[in-house]
């Protein structure tokens, strides 16, 4: 399987979890990867794994809430690899978890800066290059929380709902200019973020037994699949890894 041969893909928040798994899978399928996290050193293990599958990658420090840092990340990727074919706006945080009246206003605003403004920053930085080359793929990592309120997650749900509209707004503007835009909900995945959620004890998601969570290689396979041409007919949509049609096309096992 090497349908991403020659592609250059940026993944934010790729030091662990879904972003890290997606980076390794895309590299395995032949893409060159630009991976980042607030601190590039945190991506060392992922770089090693990419090396292990014969891939090529570099890691950068990039806080997605800082527009200049994201713009620099896109520039550096083009300097190193000559182009960008796709950006996966994956970096995200769940905190603050708590009832609205108990949340710290600065932490609440920080969540929106990372989860929503961070996605805008990725799109804003990549889009001019995509328009110039007449092609590009944007994948915004969404969540079921974009569509349903969950107790204690007011910031997270609001930010992800904003990401859903940002996906639609971008598809509306860019869809006819050769740019494919997707929202992608990865399911409930066994990552550090779910560890924070379990420890909070707030709402039904925190009660899910860890063994019931999905492995990160499932959303990773779907993200890699979305980066290829086979996803063209789905452009502009918000997709969910739990959708059976999508699973079949990606090659994931049916649920249940
Ligand atoms: P995680 O906490 O394991 O990983 C998050 C990654 O984002 C890490 O690499 C972290 O360093 C990075 N990050 C955090 N803040 C950042 C910032 N300001 N700038 C740059 N990088 C930053 O979480 P995960 O579960 O892998 O989540 C990845 C994405 O998937 C997030 O957008 C999350 O909201 C979404 N998501 C996760 C689940 C789940 O069940 N795990 C469900 C739905 C959606």
py3Dmol code that shows the C-alpha trace and the ligand (Angstrom):
import py3Dmol

protein = """\
ATOM      1  CA  UNK A   1       0.000   0.000   0.000  1.00  0.00           C
ATOM      2  CA  UNK A   2       1.726   3.218  -1.086  1.00  0.00           C
ATOM      3  CA  UNK A   3      -0.948   5.542  -2.369  1.00  0.00           C
ATOM      4  CA  UNK A   4       0.666   8.574  -0.691  1.00  0.00           C
ATOM      5  CA  UNK A   5       3.955   8.325  -2.591  1.00  0.00           C
ATOM      6  CA  UNK A   6       5.378  11.768  -3.255  1.00  0.00           C
ATOM      7  CA  UNK A   7       2.871  13.623  -1.062  1.00  0.00           C
ATOM      8  CA  UNK A   8       3.946  16.118   1.615  1.00  0.00           C
ATOM      9  CA  UNK A   9       1.738  16.185   4.706  1.00  0.00           C
ATOM     10  CA  UNK A  10       1.771  18.485   7.741  1.00  0.00           C
ATOM     11  CA  UNK A  11       0.287  17.101  10.966  1.00  0.00           C
ATOM     12  CA  UNK A  12      -0.015  19.353  14.021  1.00  0.00           C
ATOM     13  CA  UNK A  13      -0.009  17.932  17.541  1.00  0.00           C
ATOM     14  CA  UNK A  14       1.837  14.855  16.304  1.00  0.00           C
ATOM     15  CA  UNK A  15       3.992  14.049  19.347  1.00  0.00           C
ATOM     16  CA  UNK A  16       1.543  11.383  20.561  1.00  0.00           C
ATOM     17  CA  UNK A  17      -1.965  10.000  20.220  1.00  0.00           C
ATOM     18  CA  UNK A  18      -3.928  10.233  16.980  1.00  0.00           C
ATOM     19  CA  UNK A  19      -1.553  12.732  15.333  1.00  0.00           C
ATOM     20  CA  UNK A  20       1.476  10.507  15.971  1.00  0.00           C
ATOM     21  CA  UNK A  21      -0.290   7.374  14.689  1.00  0.00           C
ATOM     22  CA  UNK A  22      -1.475   9.226  11.573  1.00  0.00           C
ATOM     23  CA  UNK A  23       2.039  10.517  10.890  1.00  0.00           C
ATOM     24  CA  UNK A  24       3.537   7.016  11.026  1.00  0.00           C
ATOM     25  CA  UNK A  25       0.776   5.587   8.819  1.00  0.00           C
ATOM     26  CA  UNK A  26       1.121   8.359   6.205  1.00  0.00           C
ATOM     27  CA  UNK A  27       4.901   7.834   6.179  1.00  0.00           C
ATOM     28  CA  UNK A  28       4.391   4.073   5.785  1.00  0.00           C
ATOM     29  CA  UNK A  29       2.292   4.821   2.712  1.00  0.00           C
ATOM     30  CA  UNK A  30       5.076   6.906   1.177  1.00  0.00           C
ATOM     31  CA  UNK A  31       4.342  10.498   2.241  1.00  0.00           C
ATOM     32  CA  UNK A  32       6.945  12.940   3.563  1.00  0.00           C
ATOM     33  CA  UNK A  33       5.898  14.275   6.935  1.00  0.00           C
ATOM     34  CA  UNK A  34       6.181  17.593   8.719  1.00  0.00           C
ATOM     35  CA  UNK A  35       5.258  16.813  12.317  1.00  0.00           C
ATOM     36  CA  UNK A  36       5.033  19.275  15.153  1.00  0.00           C
ATOM     37  CA  UNK A  37       4.089  19.877  18.717  1.00  0.00           C
ATOM     38  CA  UNK A  38       4.694  22.762  21.114  1.00  0.00           C
ATOM     39  CA  UNK A  39       8.148  21.300  21.699  1.00  0.00           C
ATOM     40  CA  UNK A  40       9.813  19.523  18.750  1.00  0.00           C
ATOM     41  CA  UNK A  41      11.820  17.335  21.151  1.00  0.00           C
ATOM     42  CA  UNK A  42       8.558  15.630  22.173  1.00  0.00           C
ATOM     43  CA  UNK A  43       8.314  14.251  18.614  1.00  0.00           C
ATOM     44  CA  UNK A  44      11.579  12.277  18.875  1.00  0.00           C
ATOM     45  CA  UNK A  45       9.871   8.882  19.325  1.00  0.00           C
ATOM     46  CA  UNK A  46       7.554   9.524  16.392  1.00  0.00           C
ATOM     47  CA  UNK A  47      10.485  10.487  14.163  1.00  0.00           C
ATOM     48  CA  UNK A  48      12.120   7.209  15.129  1.00  0.00           C
ATOM     49  CA  UNK A  49       8.967   5.243  14.246  1.00  0.00           C
ATOM     50  CA  UNK A  50       8.755   7.025  10.891  1.00  0.00           C
ATOM     51  CA  UNK A  51      12.371   6.131  10.275  1.00  0.00           C
ATOM     52  CA  UNK A  52      11.478   2.544  11.166  1.00  0.00           C
ATOM     53  CA  UNK A  53       8.924   2.352   8.340  1.00  0.00           C
ATOM     54  CA  UNK A  54      11.421   3.842   5.882  1.00  0.00           C
ATOM     55  CA  UNK A  55       9.765   7.270   5.886  1.00  0.00           C
ATOM     56  CA  UNK A  56      11.116  10.797   5.732  1.00  0.00           C
ATOM     57  CA  UNK A  57      10.115  13.495   8.234  1.00  0.00           C
ATOM     58  CA  UNK A  58      11.212  16.467  10.274  1.00  0.00           C
ATOM     59  CA  UNK A  59       9.845  17.796  13.544  1.00  0.00           C
ATOM     60  CA  UNK A  60       9.222  21.443  14.433  1.00  0.00           C
ATOM     61  CA  UNK A  61       8.134  23.327  17.545  1.00  0.00           C
ATOM     62  CA  UNK A  62       4.782  24.917  16.822  1.00  0.00           C
ATOM     63  CA  UNK A  63       2.065  26.078  19.175  1.00  0.00           C
ATOM     64  CA  UNK A  64      -0.983  26.136  16.910  1.00  0.00           C
ATOM     65  CA  UNK A  65      -2.524  29.039  18.819  1.00  0.00           C
ATOM     66  CA  UNK A  66       0.313  31.256  17.515  1.00  0.00           C
ATOM     67  CA  UNK A  67      -0.384  32.261  13.905  1.00  0.00           C
ATOM     68  CA  UNK A  68       3.236  33.235  13.174  1.00  0.00           C
ATOM     69  CA  UNK A  69       4.454  29.840  14.365  1.00  0.00           C
ATOM     70  CA  UNK A  70       1.986  27.992  12.138  1.00  0.00           C
ATOM     71  CA  UNK A  71       2.827  30.170   9.135  1.00  0.00           C
ATOM     72  CA  UNK A  72       6.530  29.478   9.780  1.00  0.00           C
ATOM     73  CA  UNK A  73       5.781  25.739   9.969  1.00  0.00           C
ATOM     74  CA  UNK A  74       4.169  25.791   6.522  1.00  0.00           C
ATOM     75  CA  UNK A  75       7.083  27.844   5.112  1.00  0.00           C
ATOM     76  CA  UNK A  76       9.669  25.479   6.593  1.00  0.00           C
ATOM     77  CA  UNK A  77       7.837  22.475   5.173  1.00  0.00           C
ATOM     78  CA  UNK A  78       7.914  24.009   1.688  1.00  0.00           C
ATOM     79  CA  UNK A  79      11.600  24.909   2.082  1.00  0.00           C
ATOM     80  CA  UNK A  80      12.433  21.328   3.047  1.00  0.00           C
ATOM     81  CA  UNK A  81      10.144  19.348   0.772  1.00  0.00           C
ATOM     82  CA  UNK A  82       9.278  21.797  -2.034  1.00  0.00           C
ATOM     83  CA  UNK A  83       5.494  21.808  -1.499  1.00  0.00           C
ATOM     84  CA  UNK A  84       2.606  20.921   0.823  1.00  0.00           C
ATOM     85  CA  UNK A  85      -0.185  18.600  -0.303  1.00  0.00           C
ATOM     86  CA  UNK A  86      -2.164  18.269   2.918  1.00  0.00           C
ATOM     87  CA  UNK A  87      -2.477  19.733   6.377  1.00  0.00           C
ATOM     88  CA  UNK A  88      -4.054  17.786   9.232  1.00  0.00           C
ATOM     89  CA  UNK A  89      -5.214  20.230  11.897  1.00  0.00           C
ATOM     90  CA  UNK A  90      -5.074  17.728  14.723  1.00  0.00           C
ATOM     91  CA  UNK A  91      -3.615  19.519  17.788  1.00  0.00           C
ATOM     92  CA  UNK A  92      -6.219  19.789  20.510  1.00  0.00           C
ATOM     93  CA  UNK A  93      -6.827  19.942  24.258  1.00  0.00           C
ATOM     94  CA  UNK A  94      -9.839  19.003  26.361  1.00  0.00           C
ATOM     95  CA  UNK A  95      -9.165  21.220  29.396  1.00  0.00           C
ATOM     96  CA  UNK A  96     -10.772  22.956  31.168  1.00  0.00           C
ATOM     97  CA  UNK A  97     -13.062  20.092  32.173  1.00  0.00           C
ATOM     98  CA  UNK A  98     -15.620  21.324  34.682  1.00  0.00           C
ATOM     99  CA  UNK A  99     -18.970  22.979  35.118  1.00  0.00           C
ATOM    100  CA  UNK A 100     -19.085  26.412  33.497  1.00  0.00           C
ATOM    101  CA  UNK A 101     -19.302  28.226  36.832  1.00  0.00           C
ATOM    102  CA  UNK A 102     -16.145  26.458  38.022  1.00  0.00           C
ATOM    103  CA  UNK A 103     -14.001  27.045  34.933  1.00  0.00           C
ATOM    104  CA  UNK A 104     -11.138  29.511  34.829  1.00  0.00           C
ATOM    105  CA  UNK A 105     -11.881  32.150  32.140  1.00  0.00           C
ATOM    106  CA  UNK A 106      -8.298  32.151  30.881  1.00  0.00           C
ATOM    107  CA  UNK A 107      -8.199  28.363  30.561  1.00  0.00           C
ATOM    108  CA  UNK A 108     -11.550  28.462  28.750  1.00  0.00           C
ATOM    109  CA  UNK A 109     -10.238  31.029  26.271  1.00  0.00           C
ATOM    110  CA  UNK A 110      -7.020  29.003  25.866  1.00  0.00           C
ATOM    111  CA  UNK A 111      -9.075  25.984  24.775  1.00  0.00           C
ATOM    112  CA  UNK A 112     -10.699  28.018  22.005  1.00  0.00           C
ATOM    113  CA  UNK A 113      -7.305  29.465  21.004  1.00  0.00           C
ATOM    114  CA  UNK A 114      -5.886  25.975  20.512  1.00  0.00           C
ATOM    115  CA  UNK A 115      -8.895  23.998  19.254  1.00  0.00           C
ATOM    116  CA  UNK A 116     -10.589  26.593  17.040  1.00  0.00           C
ATOM    117  CA  UNK A 117      -8.139  29.426  16.352  1.00  0.00           C
ATOM    118  CA  UNK A 118      -5.427  26.778  15.883  1.00  0.00           C
ATOM    119  CA  UNK A 119      -7.462  25.204  13.077  1.00  0.00           C
ATOM    120  CA  UNK A 120      -8.016  28.620  11.494  1.00  0.00           C
ATOM    121  CA  UNK A 121      -4.254  29.275  11.734  1.00  0.00           C
ATOM    122  CA  UNK A 122      -3.503  26.034   9.879  1.00  0.00           C
ATOM    123  CA  UNK A 123      -6.033  26.759   7.149  1.00  0.00           C
ATOM    124  CA  UNK A 124      -4.988  30.418   6.834  1.00  0.00           C
ATOM    125  CA  UNK A 125      -1.331  29.428   6.467  1.00  0.00           C
ATOM    126  CA  UNK A 126      -1.786  26.579   3.976  1.00  0.00           C
ATOM    127  CA  UNK A 127      -4.547  27.962   1.752  1.00  0.00           C
ATOM    128  CA  UNK A 128      -2.471  30.516  -0.228  1.00  0.00           C
ATOM    129  CA  UNK A 129      -0.056  27.706  -1.184  1.00  0.00           C
ATOM    130  CA  UNK A 130      -2.904  25.380  -2.097  1.00  0.00           C
ATOM    131  CA  UNK A 131      -4.453  28.073  -4.310  1.00  0.00           C
ATOM    132  CA  UNK A 132      -1.091  28.678  -6.001  1.00  0.00           C
ATOM    133  CA  UNK A 133      -0.612  24.988  -6.805  1.00  0.00           C
ATOM    134  CA  UNK A 134      -4.308  24.451  -7.613  1.00  0.00           C
ATOM    135  CA  UNK A 135      -4.674  21.582  -5.158  1.00  0.00           C
ATOM    136  CA  UNK A 136      -4.494  20.696  -1.473  1.00  0.00           C
ATOM    137  CA  UNK A 137      -6.240  18.764   1.272  1.00  0.00           C
ATOM    138  CA  UNK A 138      -7.312  20.116   4.656  1.00  0.00           C
ATOM    139  CA  UNK A 139      -8.377  17.692   7.399  1.00  0.00           C
ATOM    140  CA  UNK A 140      -9.768  19.266  10.554  1.00  0.00           C
ATOM    141  CA  UNK A 141     -10.001  16.845  13.464  1.00  0.00           C
ATOM    142  CA  UNK A 142     -13.496  17.158  14.799  1.00  0.00           C
ATOM    143  CA  UNK A 143     -15.405  15.237  17.460  1.00  0.00           C
ATOM    144  CA  UNK A 144     -18.859  13.981  18.311  1.00  0.00           C
ATOM    145  CA  UNK A 145     -18.656  16.842  20.848  1.00  0.00           C
ATOM    146  CA  UNK A 146     -19.068  19.282  17.942  1.00  0.00           C
ATOM    147  CA  UNK A 147     -22.699  18.230  17.679  1.00  0.00           C
ATOM    148  CA  UNK A 148     -23.765  17.336  21.231  1.00  0.00           C
ATOM    149  CA  UNK A 149     -23.232  19.141  24.520  1.00  0.00           C
ATOM    150  CA  UNK A 150     -21.550  17.094  27.244  1.00  0.00           C
ATOM    151  CA  UNK A 151     -21.536  18.126  30.882  1.00  0.00           C
ATOM    152  CA  UNK A 152     -18.250  19.756  31.889  1.00  0.00           C
ATOM    153  CA  UNK A 153     -16.990  20.182  28.325  1.00  0.00           C
ATOM    154  CA  UNK A 154     -18.392  23.619  27.460  1.00  0.00           C
ATOM    155  CA  UNK A 155     -15.100  24.859  26.007  1.00  0.00           C
ATOM    156  CA  UNK A 156     -14.310  21.645  24.131  1.00  0.00           C
ATOM    157  CA  UNK A 157     -17.821  21.305  22.643  1.00  0.00           C
ATOM    158  CA  UNK A 158     -17.928  24.989  21.671  1.00  0.00           C
ATOM    159  CA  UNK A 159     -14.496  24.853  20.044  1.00  0.00           C
ATOM    160  CA  UNK A 160     -15.256  21.671  18.111  1.00  0.00           C
ATOM    161  CA  UNK A 161     -18.633  23.069  16.995  1.00  0.00           C
ATOM    162  CA  UNK A 162     -16.651  26.046  15.681  1.00  0.00           C
ATOM    163  CA  UNK A 163     -14.298  23.674  13.868  1.00  0.00           C
ATOM    164  CA  UNK A 164     -17.316  22.053  12.218  1.00  0.00           C
ATOM    165  CA  UNK A 165     -18.427  25.425  10.844  1.00  0.00           C
ATOM    166  CA  UNK A 166     -14.845  26.331   9.899  1.00  0.00           C
ATOM    167  CA  UNK A 167     -14.748  23.124   7.822  1.00  0.00           C
ATOM    168  CA  UNK A 168     -17.970  24.098   6.097  1.00  0.00           C
ATOM    169  CA  UNK A 169     -16.929  27.726   5.602  1.00  0.00           C
ATOM    170  CA  UNK A 170     -13.592  26.646   4.115  1.00  0.00           C
ATOM    171  CA  UNK A 171     -15.222  24.074   1.838  1.00  0.00           C
ATOM    172  CA  UNK A 172     -17.687  26.750   0.728  1.00  0.00           C
ATOM    173  CA  UNK A 173     -14.892  29.144  -0.261  1.00  0.00           C
ATOM    174  CA  UNK A 174     -12.162  26.759  -1.376  1.00  0.00           C
ATOM    175  CA  UNK A 175     -14.011  23.677  -2.661  1.00  0.00           C
ATOM    176  CA  UNK A 176     -14.246  25.016  -6.189  1.00  0.00           C
ATOM    177  CA  UNK A 177     -10.617  26.114  -6.237  1.00  0.00           C
ATOM    178  CA  UNK A 178      -9.192  22.596  -6.137  1.00  0.00           C
ATOM    179  CA  UNK A 179      -8.986  22.289  -2.348  1.00  0.00           C
ATOM    180  CA  UNK A 180     -10.516  19.284  -0.572  1.00  0.00           C
ATOM    181  CA  UNK A 181     -11.714  19.992   2.955  1.00  0.00           C
ATOM    182  CA  UNK A 182     -12.811  17.416   5.521  1.00  0.00           C
ATOM    183  CA  UNK A 183     -13.945  17.396   9.106  1.00  0.00           C
ATOM    184  CA  UNK A 184     -13.031  14.075  10.684  1.00  0.00           C
ATOM    185  CA  UNK A 185     -14.335  12.678  13.972  1.00  0.00           C
ATOM    186  CA  UNK A 186     -11.892   9.967  15.146  1.00  0.00           C
ATOM    187  CA  UNK A 187     -14.192   8.088  17.553  1.00  0.00           C
ATOM    188  CA  UNK A 188     -13.346   7.552  21.218  1.00  0.00           C
ATOM    189  CA  UNK A 189      -9.663   6.732  21.074  1.00  0.00           C
ATOM    190  CA  UNK A 190      -7.251   5.414  23.695  1.00  0.00           C
ATOM    191  CA  UNK A 191      -4.932   8.440  24.036  1.00  0.00           C
ATOM    192  CA  UNK A 192      -3.637  10.712  26.814  1.00  0.00           C
ATOM    193  CA  UNK A 193      -6.657  12.954  26.231  1.00  0.00           C
ATOM    194  CA  UNK A 194      -8.985  10.108  27.253  1.00  0.00           C
ATOM    195  CA  UNK A 195      -6.784   9.607  30.341  1.00  0.00           C
ATOM    196  CA  UNK A 196      -7.519  13.202  31.386  1.00  0.00           C
ATOM    197  CA  UNK A 197     -11.225  12.610  30.710  1.00  0.00           C
ATOM    198  CA  UNK A 198     -11.321   9.386  32.791  1.00  0.00           C
ATOM    199  CA  UNK A 199      -9.524  11.087  35.683  1.00  0.00           C
ATOM    200  CA  UNK A 200     -12.096  13.931  35.682  1.00  0.00           C
ATOM    201  CA  UNK A 201     -15.011  11.582  36.450  1.00  0.00           C
ATOM    202  CA  UNK A 202     -17.322  14.090  34.734  1.00  0.00           C
ATOM    203  CA  UNK A 203     -19.943  12.943  32.172  1.00  0.00           C
ATOM    204  CA  UNK A 204     -20.550   9.559  30.546  1.00  0.00           C
ATOM    205  CA  UNK A 205     -17.394   9.575  28.434  1.00  0.00           C
ATOM    206  CA  UNK A 206     -15.243   9.516  31.588  1.00  0.00           C
ATOM    207  CA  UNK A 207     -16.999   6.281  32.631  1.00  0.00           C
ATOM    208  CA  UNK A 208     -16.061   4.341  29.495  1.00  0.00           C
ATOM    209  CA  UNK A 209     -13.721   1.474  30.377  1.00  0.00           C
ATOM    210  CA  UNK A 210     -10.327   1.965  28.763  1.00  0.00           C
ATOM    211  CA  UNK A 211     -10.561  -1.430  27.048  1.00  0.00           C
ATOM    212  CA  UNK A 212     -13.633  -0.219  25.133  1.00  0.00           C
ATOM    213  CA  UNK A 213     -11.746   2.666  23.499  1.00  0.00           C
ATOM    214  CA  UNK A 214     -10.541   2.440  19.889  1.00  0.00           C
ATOM    215  CA  UNK A 215      -6.870   2.010  19.049  1.00  0.00           C
ATOM    216  CA  UNK A 216      -5.288   5.076  17.438  1.00  0.00           C
ATOM    217  CA  UNK A 217      -4.337   3.114  14.293  1.00  0.00           C
ATOM    218  CA  UNK A 218      -8.035   3.186  13.203  1.00  0.00           C
ATOM    219  CA  UNK A 219      -8.386   6.982  12.865  1.00  0.00           C
ATOM    220  CA  UNK A 220      -4.787   7.041  11.593  1.00  0.00           C
ATOM    221  CA  UNK A 221      -5.718   4.747   8.692  1.00  0.00           C
ATOM    222  CA  UNK A 222      -8.731   6.917   7.873  1.00  0.00           C
ATOM    223  CA  UNK A 223      -6.685  10.144   7.963  1.00  0.00           C
ATOM    224  CA  UNK A 224      -4.102   8.624   5.599  1.00  0.00           C
ATOM    225  CA  UNK A 225      -6.922   7.451   3.330  1.00  0.00           C
ATOM    226  CA  UNK A 226      -8.458  10.954   3.269  1.00  0.00           C
ATOM    227  CA  UNK A 227      -5.090  12.359   2.127  1.00  0.00           C
ATOM    228  CA  UNK A 228      -5.254  10.260  -1.061  1.00  0.00           C
ATOM    229  CA  UNK A 229      -7.232  10.763  -4.279  1.00  0.00           C
ATOM    230  CA  UNK A 230      -9.703   7.977  -3.403  1.00  0.00           C
ATOM    231  CA  UNK A 231     -11.500  10.375  -1.018  1.00  0.00           C
ATOM    232  CA  UNK A 232     -12.243  13.013  -3.695  1.00  0.00           C
ATOM    233  CA  UNK A 233     -15.985  12.291  -3.843  1.00  0.00           C
ATOM    234  CA  UNK A 234     -16.368  12.937  -0.093  1.00  0.00           C
ATOM    235  CA  UNK A 235     -14.737  16.397  -0.119  1.00  0.00           C
ATOM    236  CA  UNK A 236     -16.522  19.095   1.853  1.00  0.00           C
ATOM    237  CA  UNK A 237     -18.010  16.688   4.383  1.00  0.00           C
ATOM    238  CA  UNK A 238     -17.599  16.041   8.075  1.00  0.00           C
ATOM    239  CA  UNK A 239     -16.923  12.306   8.362  1.00  0.00           C
ATOM    240  CA  UNK A 240     -16.958   9.978  11.357  1.00  0.00           C
ATOM    241  CA  UNK A 241     -14.702   6.931  11.675  1.00  0.00           C
ATOM    242  CA  UNK A 242     -17.734   5.043  13.032  1.00  0.00           C
ATOM    243  CA  UNK A 243     -19.529   5.371   9.702  1.00  0.00           C
ATOM    244  CA  UNK A 244     -19.663   1.862   8.231  1.00  0.00           C
ATOM    245  CA  UNK A 245     -19.398   2.972   4.590  1.00  0.00           C
ATOM    246  CA  UNK A 246     -16.277   4.949   5.369  1.00  0.00           C
ATOM    247  CA  UNK A 247     -14.813   2.042   7.364  1.00  0.00           C
ATOM    248  CA  UNK A 248     -15.366  -0.296   4.450  1.00  0.00           C
ATOM    249  CA  UNK A 249     -13.654   2.079   2.027  1.00  0.00           C
ATOM    250  CA  UNK A 250     -10.717   2.630   4.387  1.00  0.00           C
ATOM    251  CA  UNK A 251     -10.418  -1.117   5.039  1.00  0.00           C
ATOM    252  CA  UNK A 252     -11.318  -0.997   8.739  1.00  0.00           C
ATOM    253  CA  UNK A 253     -13.347  -3.800  10.332  1.00  0.00           C
ATOM    254  CA  UNK A 254     -17.072  -3.262  10.792  1.00  0.00           C
ATOM    255  CA  UNK A 255     -18.167  -2.183  14.286  1.00  0.00           C
ATOM    256  CA  UNK A 256     -19.972  -4.885  16.328  1.00  0.00           C
TER     257      UNK A 256
END
"""
ligand_1 = """\
44
LIG
P -3.483 13.781 22.871
O -3.617 14.630 24.070
O -2.995 12.396 23.011
O -2.566 14.508 21.776
C -2.746 15.864 21.478
C -1.567 16.373 20.694
O -1.735 17.793 20.495
C -0.239 16.193 21.434
O 0.789 15.958 20.494
C -0.037 17.562 22.087
O 1.316 17.848 22.374
C -0.580 18.460 20.996
N -0.934 19.815 21.422
C -1.693 20.202 22.473
N -1.765 21.543 22.511
C -1.053 22.003 21.458
C -0.763 23.280 20.958
N -1.203 24.397 21.568
N -0.011 23.391 19.844
C 0.473 22.289 19.221
N 0.236 21.042 19.659
C -0.516 20.913 20.761
O -4.919 13.812 22.185
P -5.574 12.945 21.011
O -6.635 12.145 21.629
O -4.546 12.314 20.173
O -6.292 14.138 20.201
C -5.960 14.512 18.887
C -7.147 15.238 18.282
O -8.270 14.330 18.217
C -7.617 16.445 19.083
O -8.033 17.472 18.211
C -8.821 15.894 19.841
O -9.731 16.890 20.210
C -9.393 14.947 18.818
N -10.292 13.939 19.361
C -9.829 12.953 20.185
C -10.697 11.990 20.660
C -10.242 10.872 21.553
O -11.094 10.060 21.974
N -8.955 10.745 21.868
C -12.061 12.029 20.295
C -12.511 13.032 19.449
C -11.617 13.970 18.974
"""
view = py3Dmol.view(width=600, height=400)
view.addModel(protein, "pdb")
view.setStyle({"model": 0}, {"cartoon": {"style": "trace"}})
view.addModel(ligand_1, "xyz")
view.setStyle({"model": 1}, {"stick": {}})
view.zoomTo()
view.show()
